[in-house]
Amino acid sequence: MGNAKDFYYEPDEDEDLSTAVVTAVAKAHDEDVLDQIWVISEDINTDALDGLFQENNLKMTLQFEADSTTATIIADKSGNPVIKIESHR
């Protein structure tokens, strides 16, 4: 795992978290969002993911593996999600 590189993405306020994760993974791999082969719904329940950080007062961390990455979503001090993508490509 010595070739791993980290990429951080902060979603817009009105951006669904699942969309933000897809965007972050694509950007971490220098790919266009529409051109990437990975389909998030094959690995993750997107409705559940979108609902996790809605209250913006939760202090939580969520981590999962997807498309040769480790995706970590962390609530910042205000409860807003920050996405860290560790690419293993």
MARGUDREN-172576 format. One record per residue (C-alpha): residue number from 1; residue in three letters; x, y, z. Coordinates in Angstrom, 3 decimals, decimal comma. Last residue first. Layout:
N
SITE    nr   rest          u          v          w
SITE   NUM    ala          X          Y          Z
...
***
This chain:
89
SITE    nr   rest          u          v          w
SITE    89    arg     -4,190      2,424     -7,769
SITE    88    his     -4,704      2,302     -4,006
SITE    87    ser     -6,411      5,680     -3,718
SITE    86    glu     -7,093      7,000     -0,209
SITE    85    ile    -10,213      9,121     -0,505
SITE    84    lys    -11,060     11,502      2,325
SITE    83    ile    -14,567     12,951      2,344
SITE    82    val    -15,508     15,803      4,649
SITE    81    pro    -19,060     15,741      5,988
SITE    80    asn    -20,551     18,730      7,821
SITE    79    gly    -21,051     18,330     11,576
SITE    78    ser    -19,862     21,854     12,368
SITE    77    lys    -16,523     20,654     13,762
SITE    76    asp    -16,057     18,380     10,720
SITE    75    ala    -17,933     15,101     10,250
SITE    74    ile    -15,666     12,447      8,758
SITE    73    ile    -16,253     10,344      5,652
SITE    72    thr    -13,513      7,850      4,863
SITE    71    ala    -13,267      6,154      1,476
SITE    70    thr    -10,539      3,526      1,079
SITE    69    thr     -9,915      3,179     -2,595
SITE    68    ser     -9,517      0,581     -5,336
SITE    67    asp    -13,117      1,130     -6,473
SITE    66    ala    -14,726      1,059     -3,011
SITE    65    glu    -13,641      0,186      0,524
SITE    64    phe    -15,557      1,687      3,438
SITE    63    gln    -15,136      4,151      6,314
SITE    62    leu    -17,717      6,183      8,236
SITE    61    thr    -16,758      8,636     10,956
SITE    60    met    -19,168     10,341     13,310
SITE    59    lys    -19,901     13,523     15,179
SITE    58    leu    -23,525     14,162     14,356
SITE    57    asn    -24,801     17,720     14,475
SITE    56    asn    -25,128     18,235     10,734
SITE    55    glu    -28,548     16,492     10,842
SITE    54    gln    -28,222     15,148      7,318
SITE    53    phe    -24,958     13,248      7,886
SITE    52    leu    -26,273      9,694      7,617
SITE    51    gly    -29,241     10,162      5,294
SITE    50    asp    -27,313     10,228      2,018
SITE    49    leu    -25,500      7,013      2,952
SITE    48    ala    -28,761      5,214      3,714
SITE    47    asp    -30,265      6,286      0,392
SITE    46    thr    -27,040      5,312     -1,417
SITE    45    asn    -27,012      1,731     -0,144
SITE    44    ile    -23,400      0,929     -0,991
SITE    43    asp    -21,408     -1,448     -3,178
SITE    42    glu    -23,379     -1,864     -6,436
SITE    41    ser    -25,040      1,505     -5,831
SITE    40    ile    -21,662      3,246     -6,144
SITE    39    val    -21,138      2,269     -9,789
SITE    38    trp    -17,429      2,084    -10,657
SITE    37    ile    -16,643      2,344    -14,401
SITE    36    gln    -15,661      6,012    -14,419
SITE    35    asp    -16,503      8,031    -17,520
SITE    34    leu    -19,361     10,128    -16,092
SITE    33    val    -17,323     11,322    -13,108
SITE    32    asp    -14,338     12,183    -15,291
SITE    31    glu    -11,207     10,481    -14,046
SITE    30    asp     -8,102     11,771    -12,257
SITE    29    his     -8,321      8,824     -9,826
SITE    28    ala     -8,872     11,044     -6,777
SITE    27    lys    -11,260     13,121     -8,872
SITE    26    ala    -13,386     10,074     -9,720
SITE    25    val    -13,450      8,873     -6,104
SITE    24    ala    -14,398     12,361     -4,874
SITE    23    thr    -17,195     12,720     -7,441
SITE    22    val    -18,689      9,342     -6,530
SITE    21    val    -18,435     10,226     -2,832
SITE    20    ala    -20,086     13,619     -3,445
SITE    19    thr    -22,950     12,003     -5,326
SITE    18    ser    -23,530      9,634     -2,395
SITE    17    leu    -23,403     12,571      0,025
SITE    16    asp    -26,103     14,424     -1,885
SITE    15    glu    -24,935     17,923     -2,837
SITE    14    asp    -26,964     20,872     -1,478
SITE    13    glu    -24,328     22,039      1,010
SITE    12    asp    -21,470     21,463     -1,437
SITE    11    pro    -19,337     18,443     -0,644
SITE    10    glu    -15,835     18,790      0,830
SITE     9    tyr    -13,314     16,573     -0,955
SITE     8    tyr     -9,928     15,356      0,251
SITE     7    phe     -7,493     13,200     -1,736
SITE     6    asp     -4,881     10,873     -0,252
SITE     5    lys     -2,337      8,857     -2,209
SITE     4    ala     -1,547      5,176     -1,793
SITE     3    asn      1,586      3,844     -3,505
SITE     2    gly      3,007      2,276     -0,333
SITE     1    met      0,000      0,000      0,000
***
